[in-house]
Amino acid sequence: MSFPMKKDFQPRPLKSLFERNKAWAEIMETTQLREIEIEVVTKMLACGTPMMGFREYCCENENCDHQKLVCFTCKGRGCPSCGKN
């Protein structure tokens, strides 16, 4: 049995819009938001970063110090990278 390969995580432009010029911080200060809205956007902004947790993979060759961090995703429906259409 084979499983389909999942494509690599691709950050979306929406995340950069929330981060640009501290837009999300300004929205939080000036707008009354529901708790779920805050939770969804906060998870989306943390998606694919070490804040969501990560797994470290190291080369098994004792002469190699190559390592890779793979950050976890939020798996949220409101996330443009993780959400289902």
DSSP file (Angstrom, degrees, kcal/mol; ACC not computed):
  #  RESIDUE AA STRUCTURE BP1 BP2  ACC     N-H-->O    O-->H-N    N-H-->O    O-->H-N    TCO  KAPPA ALPHA  PHI   PSI    X-CA   Y-CA   Z-CA
    1    1 A M              0   0    0      0, 0.0     2,-0.4     0, 0.0     0, 0.0   0.000 360.0 360.0 360.0 132.0    0.0    0.0    0.0
    2    2 A S        -     0   0    0      0, 0.0     0, 0.0     0, 0.0     0, 0.0  -0.882 360.0-143.8-115.1 150.1    1.4    3.4   -0.9
    3    3 A F        -     0   0    0     -2,-0.4     2,-0.1     3,-0.0     3,-0.0  -0.873  27.9-105.4-109.9 141.9    0.4    6.7    0.5
    4    4 A P        -     0   0    0      0, 0.0     2,-0.3     0, 0.0    -1,-0.0  -0.410  38.9-113.5 -65.4 139.8    0.3    9.9   -1.5
    5    5 A M        -     0   0    0     -2,-0.1     2,-0.4     1,-0.1     0, 0.0  -0.556  26.2-129.4 -73.9 134.4    3.1   12.3   -0.7
    6    6 A K        -     0   0    0     -2,-0.3     3,-0.1     1,-0.1    -1,-0.1  -0.694  26.4-115.0 -83.7 134.1    2.1   15.5    0.9
    7    7 A K        -     0   0    0     -2,-0.4     3,-0.1     1,-0.1    -1,-0.1  -0.312  41.6 -87.3 -67.5 154.5    3.4   18.6   -0.8
    8    8 A D        -     0   0    0      1,-0.1    -1,-0.1     0, 0.0     2,-0.1  -0.223  53.0 -89.3 -60.1 148.9    5.8   20.7    1.2
    9    9 A F        -     0   0    0     -3,-0.1    -1,-0.1     1,-0.1    73,-0.1  -0.396  44.5-164.1 -59.0 129.8    4.4   23.4    3.4
   10   10 A Q        -     0   0    0     71,-0.1    -1,-0.1    -2,-0.1    -3,-0.0  -0.957  14.5-134.5-122.9 112.3    4.0   26.6    1.5
   11   11 A P        -     0   0    0      0, 0.0    37,-0.0     0, 0.0     0, 0.0  -0.316  25.1-135.5 -59.9 148.4    3.5   29.9    3.4
   12   12 A R    >>  -     0   0    0      1,-0.1     3,-1.1     0, 0.0     4,-0.8  -0.749  16.2-116.2-108.8 155.3    0.7   32.0    2.0
   13   13 A P  H 3> S+     0   0    0      0, 0.0     4,-1.7     0, 0.0     3,-0.2   0.769 108.0  72.1 -59.8 -26.6    0.6   35.7    1.3
   14   14 A L  H 3> S+     0   0    0      1,-0.2     4,-1.7     2,-0.2     5,-0.2   0.888  93.2  55.2 -57.6 -39.5   -2.2   36.1    3.9
   15   15 A K  H <> S+     0   0    0     -3,-1.1     4,-1.6     1,-0.2    -1,-0.2   0.911 106.4  50.0 -60.8 -42.7    0.2   35.5    6.7
   16   16 A S  H  X S+     0   0    0     -4,-0.8     4,-2.3     1,-0.2    -1,-0.2   0.827 105.5  57.7 -68.4 -29.7    2.5   38.3    5.5
   17   17 A L  H  < S+     0   0    0     -4,-1.7     6,-0.2     1,-0.2    -1,-0.2   0.900 107.9  46.4 -65.2 -39.6   -0.5   40.7    5.3
   18   18 A F  H  < S+     0   0    0     -4,-1.7     6,-2.5     1,-0.2     7,-0.3   0.831 118.1  43.1 -69.6 -31.5   -1.2   40.2    9.0
   19   19 A E  H >< S+     0   0    0     -4,-1.6     3,-1.7     4,-0.2    -2,-0.2   0.762  88.4 104.2 -86.5 -26.3    2.5   40.6    9.9
   20   20 A R  G >< S-     0   0    0     -4,-2.3     3,-1.7     1,-0.3     4,-0.1  -0.343 101.8  -8.6 -63.2 131.6    3.2   43.6    7.7
   21   21 A N  G 3  S-     0   0    0      1,-0.3    -1,-0.3     2,-0.1     5,-0.1   0.761 120.5 -73.4  52.5  29.5    3.5   46.9    9.7
   22   22 A K  G <> S+     0   0    0     -3,-1.7     4,-2.0     1,-0.1    -1,-0.3   0.867  81.5 160.9  56.1  39.7    2.2   45.0   12.7
   23   23 A A  H <>  +     0   0    0     -3,-1.7     4,-2.6    -6,-0.2     5,-0.2   0.884  68.4  52.2 -59.7 -41.7   -1.3   44.9   11.2
   24   24 A W  H  > S+     0   0    0     -6,-2.5     4,-2.5     1,-0.2    -1,-0.2   0.909 108.5  50.6 -65.2 -40.5   -2.5   42.1   13.5
   25   25 A A  H  > S+     0   0    0     -7,-0.3     4,-1.7     1,-0.2    -1,-0.2   0.900 111.7  48.6 -62.2 -39.8   -1.4   44.0   16.6
   26   26 A E  H  X S+     0   0    0     -4,-2.0     4,-2.2     2,-0.2    -2,-0.2   0.908 110.5  50.1 -67.0 -41.7   -3.3   47.1   15.4
   27   27 A I  H  X S+     0   0    0     -4,-2.6     4,-2.0     1,-0.2    -2,-0.2   0.919 109.7  51.9 -61.3 -43.1   -6.4   45.1   14.6
   28   28 A M  H  < S+     0   0    0     -4,-2.5    -1,-0.2     1,-0.2    -2,-0.2   0.869 113.9  43.8 -61.7 -36.9   -6.3   43.5   18.1
   29   29 A E  H  < S+     0   0    0     -4,-1.7    -1,-0.2    -5,-0.2    -2,-0.2   0.828 123.0  33.8 -77.7 -32.5   -6.0   47.0   19.7
   30   30 A T  H  < S+     0   0    0     -4,-2.2     2,-0.4    -5,-0.1    -2,-0.2   0.558 110.7  60.8-104.8  -9.5   -8.7   48.7   17.6
   31   31 A T  S  < S-     0   0    0     -4,-2.0     2,-0.8    -5,-0.2    -1,-0.0  -0.944  73.3-128.4-126.3 140.4  -11.3   46.1   17.0
   32   32 A Q        -     0   0    0     -2,-0.4     2,-0.3    -3,-0.0    -3,-0.1  -0.777  39.1-175.9 -85.6 112.1  -13.5   44.0   19.2
   33   33 A L        -     0   0    0     -2,-0.8     2,-0.1    -5,-0.2    -2,-0.0  -0.781  26.5-113.2-110.5 151.8  -12.9   40.4   18.1
   34   34 A R     >  -     0   0    0     -2,-0.3     4,-1.9     1,-0.1     3,-0.3  -0.470  32.1-113.4 -75.4 155.4  -14.4   37.2   19.2
   35   35 A E  H  > S+     0   0    0      1,-0.2     4,-2.5     2,-0.2     5,-0.2   0.871 116.9  55.1 -57.7 -39.7  -12.2   34.7   21.0
   36   36 A I  H  > S+     0   0    0      1,-0.2     4,-2.5     2,-0.2    -1,-0.2   0.868 105.8  52.1 -65.3 -35.8  -12.4   32.2   18.1
   37   37 A E  H  > S+     0   0    0     -3,-0.3     4,-2.1     2,-0.2     5,-0.2   0.913 111.1  46.8 -65.4 -42.4  -11.2   34.9   15.6
   38   38 A I  H  X S+     0   0    0     -4,-1.9     4,-2.4     1,-0.2    -2,-0.2   0.921 113.3  49.4 -63.8 -43.9   -8.2   35.6   17.8
   39   39 A E  H  X S+     0   0    0     -4,-2.5     4,-2.4     2,-0.2    -2,-0.2   0.918 111.4  48.0 -62.4 -45.7   -7.5   31.9   18.2
   40   40 A V  H  X S+     0   0    0     -4,-2.5     4,-2.2     2,-0.2    -1,-0.2   0.925 115.5  43.2 -64.1 -46.2   -7.7   31.1   14.4
   41   41 A V  H  X S+     0   0    0     -4,-2.1     4,-2.4     2,-0.2    -1,-0.2   0.899 113.3  52.0 -69.2 -39.7   -5.5   34.0   13.3
   42   42 A T  H  X S+     0   0    0     -4,-2.4     4,-1.5    -5,-0.2    -2,-0.2   0.918 111.8  46.5 -62.5 -43.0   -3.0   33.4   16.1
   43   43 A K  H  X S+     0   0    0     -4,-2.4     4,-1.1    -5,-0.2    -2,-0.2   0.907 111.5  52.2 -63.7 -41.6   -2.7   29.7   15.1
   44   44 A M  H  < S+     0   0    0     -4,-2.2     3,-0.3     1,-0.2    -2,-0.2   0.894 109.4  49.3 -62.1 -40.5   -2.4   30.7   11.4
   45   45 A L  H  < S+     0   0    0     -4,-2.4    -1,-0.2     1,-0.2    -2,-0.2   0.821 114.0  45.6 -69.2 -30.4    0.5   33.1   12.2
   46   46 A A  H >< S+     0   0    0     -4,-1.5     3,-1.9    -5,-0.2     6,-0.5   0.604  85.7 121.3 -85.9 -12.2    2.3   30.5   14.2
   47   47 A C  T 3< S+     0   0    0     -4,-1.1    26,-0.2    -3,-0.3     4,-0.0  -0.250  81.0   9.3 -57.8 131.7    1.8   27.8   11.6
   48   48 A G  T 3  S+     0   0    0     24,-1.5    -1,-0.3     1,-0.3    23,-0.2   0.625 107.3 107.9  75.2  13.4    5.0   26.3   10.3
   49   49 A T  S X  S-     0   0    0     -3,-1.9     3,-1.9    23,-0.3    23,-0.3  -0.778  87.2-104.1-115.7 163.5    7.1   28.0   12.9
   50   50 A P  G >  S+     0   0    0      0, 0.0     3,-1.6     0, 0.0     4,-0.1   0.713 113.1  77.0 -59.5 -18.4    8.9   26.6   16.0
   51   51 A M  G 3  S+     0   0    0      1,-0.3    -4,-0.1    -5,-0.2     3,-0.1   0.801  93.9  50.2 -61.4 -27.5    6.1   28.1   18.1
   52   52 A M  G <  S-     0   0    0     -3,-1.9    -1,-0.3    -6,-0.5     2,-0.1   0.474 125.8-101.3 -86.5  -2.7    3.9   25.2   17.0
   53   53 A G    <   -     0   0    0     -3,-1.6    19,-2.7    -4,-0.3    -1,-0.3  -0.218  40.2-142.7  99.1 165.0    6.6   22.7   17.9
   54   54 A F  E     -A   71   0A   0     17,-0.3     2,-0.4    -2,-0.1    17,-0.2  -0.979   9.3-127.7-158.0 166.3    9.1   20.9   15.7
   55   55 A R  E     -A   70   0A   0     15,-2.3    15,-2.8    -2,-0.3     2,-0.5  -0.984  21.5-145.2-121.4 134.4   11.0   17.7   15.1
   56   56 A E  E     -A   69   0A   0     -2,-0.4     2,-0.5    13,-0.2    13,-0.2  -0.879  11.8-165.7-103.7 127.6   14.7   17.6   14.7
   57   57 A Y  E     -A   68   0A   0     11,-3.2    11,-2.9    -2,-0.5     2,-0.3  -0.939   5.5-167.9-112.6 133.2   16.2   15.1   12.3
   58   58 A C  E     -A   67   0A   0     -2,-0.5     9,-0.2     9,-0.2     2,-0.1  -0.907  30.0-100.6-121.3 148.5   20.0   14.4   12.3
   59   59 A C        -     0   0    0      7,-2.6     5,-0.1    -2,-0.3    -1,-0.0  -0.397  22.5-141.7 -64.2 139.0   22.1   12.6    9.8
   60   60 A E  S    S+     0   0    0     -2,-0.1     2,-0.5     3,-0.1    -1,-0.1   0.641  75.3 100.8 -79.2 -13.8   22.9    9.0   10.9
   61   61 A N    >   -     0   0    0      1,-0.2     3,-1.9     5,-0.1     5,-0.1  -0.607  69.7-146.5 -73.1 121.9   26.4    9.2    9.6
   62   62 A E  T 3  S+     0   0    0     -2,-0.5    -1,-0.2     1,-0.3    -2,-0.0   0.694  97.4  56.4 -66.1 -17.5   28.7    9.9   12.6
   63   63 A N  T 3  S+     0   0    0      2,-0.0     2,-0.4    -3,-0.0    -1,-0.3   0.399  98.2  75.8 -91.1   2.3   31.0   12.0   10.5
   64   64 A C    <   -     0   0    0     -3,-1.9    -5,-0.0    -5,-0.1     0, 0.0  -0.933  52.9-171.4-118.5 135.4   28.2   14.3    9.4
   65   65 A D        +     0   0    0     -2,-0.4     2,-0.1    -7,-0.1    -1,-0.1   0.136  40.1 139.2-108.6  20.4   26.6   17.0   11.5
   66   66 A H        +     0   0    0     -5,-0.1    -7,-2.6    -8,-0.1     2,-0.3  -0.425  24.4 168.7 -66.0 134.1   23.8   17.8    9.1
   67   67 A Q  E     -A   58   0A   0     -9,-0.2     2,-0.4    -2,-0.1    -9,-0.2  -0.977  19.5-157.7-144.6 157.8   20.4   18.3   10.8
   68   68 A K  E     -A   57   0A   0    -11,-2.9   -11,-3.2    -2,-0.3     2,-0.5  -0.999   8.5-147.4-140.4 134.5   17.0   19.6    9.8
   69   69 A L  E     -A   56   0A   0     -2,-0.4     2,-0.6   -13,-0.2   -13,-0.2  -0.879  10.6-163.9 -98.6 130.6   14.2   21.1   11.8
   70   70 A V  E     -A   55   0A   0    -15,-2.8   -15,-2.3    -2,-0.5     2,-0.2  -0.954  13.9-146.3-115.6 112.0   10.7   20.4   10.6
   71   71 A C  E     -A   54   0A   0     -2,-0.6   -17,-0.3   -17,-0.2     2,-0.1  -0.520  16.4-118.3 -80.0 143.1    8.2   22.7   12.1
   72   72 A F        -     0   0    0    -19,-2.7   -24,-1.5   -23,-0.3   -23,-0.3  -0.422  24.0-129.8 -76.7 154.0    4.7   21.5   12.8
   73   73 A T        -     0   0    0    -26,-0.2    -1,-0.1   -25,-0.2   -26,-0.1  -0.569  14.8-121.6 -99.1 167.7    1.7   23.0   11.2
   74   74 A C        -     0   0    0     -2,-0.2     3,-0.1   -31,-0.1   -30,-0.1   0.740  26.2-149.0 -82.6 -23.2   -1.5   24.2   12.9
   75   75 A K        +     0   0    0      1,-0.2     2,-0.3   -32,-0.1   -31,-0.0   0.755  42.2 155.6  59.1  26.1   -3.9   21.9   11.0
   76   76 A G    >   -     0   0    0      1,-0.1     3,-1.1   -36,-0.1    -1,-0.2  -0.595  51.6-136.4 -87.2 144.6   -6.5   24.7   11.4
   77   77 A R  T 3  S+     0   0    0     -2,-0.3    -1,-0.1     1,-0.2    -2,-0.1   0.795 106.0  55.1 -66.1 -28.2   -9.5   25.0    9.0
   78   78 A G  T 3  S+     0   0    0      5,-0.1    -1,-0.2     4,-0.1   -34,-0.0   0.477  86.0  99.8 -84.8  -1.9   -8.9   28.8    8.9
   79   79 A C    <>  -     0   0    0     -3,-1.1     4,-3.0     1,-0.1   -38,-0.0  -0.724  67.0-146.8 -88.2 128.8   -5.3   28.5    7.8
   80   80 A P  T  4 S+     0   0    0      0, 0.0    -1,-0.1     0, 0.0    -3,-0.0   0.722 100.3  45.9 -67.9 -18.8   -4.7   29.0    4.1
   81   81 A S  T  4 S+     0   0    0    -69,-0.1   -71,-0.1   -37,-0.1    -8,-0.0   0.805 128.2  22.5 -89.1 -32.5   -1.8   26.5    4.2
   82   82 A C  T  4 S+     0   0    0     -6,-0.2    -5,-0.1     2,-0.1    -4,-0.1   0.719  95.8 105.9-106.3 -27.8   -3.6   23.8    6.2
   83   83 A G     <  -     0   0    0     -4,-3.0     2,-0.3     1,-0.1    -6,-0.2  -0.118  66.9-121.0 -63.5 151.8   -7.3   24.4    5.7
   84   84 A K              0   0    0      1,-0.1    -1,-0.1     0, 0.0    -2,-0.1  -0.715 360.0 360.0 -91.2 141.4   -9.4   22.2    3.5
   85   85 A N              0   0    0     -2,-0.3    -1,-0.1     0, 0.0    -2,-0.1   0.440 360.0 360.0 -84.9 360.0  -11.3   23.8    0.6
